[in-house]
């Protein structure tokens, strides 16, 4: 994968609070008495200044593919505005996300590769779900998603630790082919209810992996 479509979570005052909370969490865990025993080291800490919700992953190897991706982004924006999900009345309620509670991609907390914050929309309008579905549909229609990726449900989460980054520094790309999991049981016991507050959705980005400008 070369690119991804995402909702940034680190923008504005809400994002600043999220970043500060996750950085404090990293400091607490990395300085704890159990970090070494649980194979938790600084390199697996995901940089909170890059916090985002991934909507879909892309393989854009040519100028033509990148042009189609830009077209899909523009079509997605039009579709969301036409459906009343975004835009329109400036006094309308913003899309807000509660970012609270830790979980893992697997059910065994003694051997975790990805630890993340759970994310849910505030209210019952399911607008974030509609953003996700619209993104997947338009990129699939543009021929930029495999059948597997097009049919895979979007899991709303914000990564805080990832063993793919082990010994490579924080970020959202790279990694070793062989991962070494860590024991997250004591992290869950001490920080399982980590609360980063509510974040307002401001934009959707088409991002290149490994670049943060």
C-alpha positions in Angstrom: 0.0 0.0 0.0 1.2 3.5 -0.8 -1.6 5.7 0.3 -4.7 5.7 2.5 -7.9 7.7 3.1 -8.4 8.9 6.6 -10.1 11.1 9.1 -7.5 13.0 11.1 -8.1 13.1 14.9 -5.3 15.5 15.8 -6.7 18.8 14.4 -7.8 21.8 16.5 -8.2 22.1 20.2 -9.9 18.7 20.5 -7.0 17.1 18.7 -4.5 18.8 20.9 -6.1 17.3 24.0 -6.1 13.8 22.4 -2.4 14.1 21.5 -1.5 15.3 25.1 -3.5 12.5 26.6 -1.9 9.8 24.5 1.6 11.2 25.1 1.0 11.1 28.8 -0.3 7.5 28.5 2.9 6.5 26.6 5.1 8.2 29.2 3.3 6.3 32.0 3.5 2.9 30.4 7.1 3.2 29.1 8.3 4.4 32.5 6.4 1.7 34.4 8.0 -1.1 36.3 6.4 -3.7 34.1 7.3 -2.3 30.6 10.5 -4.4 30.2 8.8 -7.6 31.4 5.9 -7.1 29.0 8.3 -6.3 26.0 7.0 -2.8 25.7 9.6 -0.4 24.3 9.4 3.2 22.9 9.6 2.1 19.3 6.1 0.6 19.3 4.4 3.7 20.6 2.4 5.2 17.7 3.0 9.0 17.3 -0.3 10.6 18.6 0.3 13.6 16.3 -0.5 11.2 13.4 -3.8 9.9 15.0 -6.4 9.1 12.4 -9.2 6.8 11.4 -8.3 4.8 8.3 -11.2 4.5 5.9 -9.4 2.5 3.2 -5.9 1.6 2.0 -4.7 2.2 -1.5 -2.0 1.1 -4.0 -1.4 4.1 -6.2 1.7 3.2 -8.3 1.1 5.6 -11.2 0.1 9.2 -12.0 -3.0 7.8 -13.6 -4.0 5.9 -10.4 -3.3 9.0 -8.3 -5.5 11.1 -10.6 -8.3 8.6 -10.2 -7.9 8.8 -6.5 -8.2 12.6 -6.6 -11.3 12.1 -8.7 -12.8 9.7 -6.2 -12.1 12.1 -3.3 -14.0 14.9 -5.2 -16.9 12.5 -6.0 -17.1 11.4 -2.4 -17.3 15.0 -1.2 -20.1 15.8 -3.7 -22.0 12.6 -2.6 -21.7 13.4 1.1 -22.9 17.0 0.6 -25.8 15.8 -1.6 -26.8 13.3 1.1 -26.7 16.0 3.8 -23.9 14.2 5.7 -21.6 17.2 5.5 -21.8 20.8 4.4 -25.1 22.7 4.0 -26.3 24.5 7.1 -23.3 26.0 8.9 -25.3 25.9 12.1 -25.8 22.2 11.9 -24.3 20.0 14.6 -20.8 18.9 13.9 -19.8 15.2 13.6 -18.3 14.3 17.0 -16.4 11.2 18.0 -15.9 9.9 21.5 -12.3 8.4 21.8 -12.3 6.3 24.9 -11.2 2.9 26.1 -8.4 0.6 25.0 -8.8 -2.6 23.0 -6.7 -4.9 20.9 -7.0 -6.4 17.4 -6.9 -9.9 18.9 -8.7 -11.4 22.0 -5.5 -12.5 23.8 -4.1 -9.5 25.7 -1.0 -11.5 26.6 0.2 -11.3 23.0 -0.9 -8.1 21.3 0.4 -6.5 18.1 -1.9 -3.6 17.8 -3.4 -1.7 20.8 -5.9 1.0 20.0 -8.4 3.5 21.3 -12.0 2.7 20.6 -13.9 5.4 18.7 -17.7 5.9 18.4 -19.9 8.6 17.0 -21.7 10.8 19.5 -25.4 10.7 18.8 -27.4 8.3 16.6 -27.2 9.7 13.1 -24.4 7.3 11.9 -22.8 10.0 9.8 -19.3 8.6 10.3 -20.6 5.3 9.1 -22.0 7.0 6.0 -18.6 8.7 5.4 -16.8 5.3 5.6 -19.3 3.6 3.3 -19.2 6.5 0.8 -15.4 6.5 0.7 -15.2 2.7 0.1 -17.9 2.9 -2.6 -16.2 5.7 -4.6 -12.7 4.2 -4.4 -14.1 0.8 -5.4 -16.0 2.3 -8.3 -12.8 4.0 -9.4 -11.1 0.6 -9.6 -8.7 1.4 -6.7 -9.8 -1.2 -4.2 -9.4 -5.0 -4.4 -12.6 -7.0 -3.8 -11.3 -8.0 -0.4 -10.6 -4.4 0.7 -13.9 -3.2 -0.8 -15.9 -5.8 1.2 -13.9 -5.4 4.5 -15.9 -3.4 7.1 -14.2 -0.3 8.4 -13.2 -0.7 12.1 -13.2 2.7 13.8 -10.1 2.8 16.0 -7.0 5.0 16.7 -3.8 3.0 17.1 -1.6 3.8 20.2 0.9 0.9 20.0 1.9 -1.2 17.0 4.6 -3.8 16.9 5.0 -3.2 13.2 6.9 -0.1 14.3 9.2 -2.0 16.7 12.8 -0.5 16.4 11.7 1.7 13.6 10.1 4.7 15.5 6.5 5.8 15.6 4.4 6.4 12.5 2.1 4.7 10.1 4.3 2.9 7.6 7.2 0.4 7.4 7.7 -2.5 9.7 9.3 -5.9 9.9 7.8 -9.0 8.3 8.1 -10.9 11.6 6.3 -9.2 14.4 7.0 -9.7 18.1 3.9 -9.1 20.2 3.8 -7.5 23.7 1.9 -8.4 26.8 -0.9 -5.7 27.3 -2.6 -7.2 30.3 -1.0 -4.8 32.8 -1.6 -1.9 30.4 -5.3 -2.8 30.3 -5.5 -3.1 34.1 -4.0 0.4 34.6 -5.1 2.3 31.6 -7.9 0.3 30.0 -10.4 3.2 30.4 -8.1 5.8 28.8 -10.3 8.8 27.9 -9.3 11.2 25.2 -12.6 13.1 25.2 -14.6 14.1 22.1 -13.0 15.0 18.8 -14.8 16.9 16.0 -14.5 15.6 12.5 -13.1 18.4 10.4 -11.9 16.8 7.1 -11.1 13.7 5.2 -7.5 13.3 3.9 -5.9 11.3 1.1 -2.5 10.7 2.6 0.8 9.1 1.5 2.2 6.5 3.8 5.3 7.6 5.7 4.9 11.3 4.9 3.5 13.7 7.5 3.7 17.2 6.0 
